[in-house]
């Protein structure tokens, strides 16, 4: 033992082992407790990290793995073979009879409200007119862009075809068209009207292969060049002023600026493999007057924006002697029914849209069918 003033140090024996701090009996109990909590804290952090990584991988797997699995087969059917045969026989009978000049218009005139849907110029031709509303119910504020677009269009008249009597069919996108085998019948009509990107490629058996007029806005234009192969005319439906700039760009092959493209709600195509004479601009008065008539069938009064489908029917009433419909009618009683004939989206998706009044449009269409003004080839109205 070496003794110093106020300090004594005990010599370690040669074979003795120095005590570790953790093992020192003289350590403060509070310090020991703190070290124990620290070990538990870091152990807990490690466990939490492992659990977080596991949960993250599980979420990614739940989202990504189904995308690589085979899509389930569609099991819902909307018709029996016997009912489909009845529809085919009805369609064949309509095609076999002689065209009745002015038939659809005369039947519409017997109805009080729908009579307001007649005598509307179909396409814009000269100037813009007196538009008191902005697009899509008018052209207020777009006069310069309309004039520029019209200068790029060599023709603004009606489609070619029989000038004496025209049979027309408006082909809707409804899932009711799926499996009806009406394609060969549809192709026999003088004028075939379609909407937006509803495809014909791969769906010829049910939807036919020809298109006389395709109504669409830029975001709804078919992206595949093959879809325009048997198309006679594209008619722009103007929902915003930028739509006119897009049409001018497509017709003149002068690309839109990147800044302009940012204002479309989804990507738009830069070109359409048709000649300038194959383009038109739908007269917005069709949308306006259709909306006015729909107001009388609506449960509440509000600005009514018609769907392209009902607008196409009104267009057909201006240029056709006999009008038939295929692929119209929403079966909202069966949420699992196909919404469109070309995709797996189901009918319950219609519950989320708030822009159009589908109920009012259905009432109007049923009134036209009941009066014999239009024929329903797929039997959903």
Protein Blocks (a to p, Z undefined) as FASTA:
>chain_A
ZZdehiacddddfkbccddfklpmkbcfklmmmmmmmmmmmmmmmmmmmmmmmmmmmmmm
mmmmmmmpccdddfbdcbdfklmmmmmmmmmmmmmpccdehklmmmmmmpmklmmmgoia
fbdcehjbjafbdcfkbcehilmmmmmmmmmpmbfcdceddfkbccdddddfbfklgonl
pmmmmmmpmbdcdehjbdfehplmmnojbdfbdcddfklpcfbfklmmmccbdcdddfbf
klmmmmmmmmnopacdfklmmmpcbdcdfbdcddfklpccddfklmmmmmmmmmmmpmbd
cdddddfklmmmmmmmmmpmbdcdehiacdfklmkbcfbfkbcbdfklmmmpckbcfklm
mmmmmmmmmnomaccfkopZZ
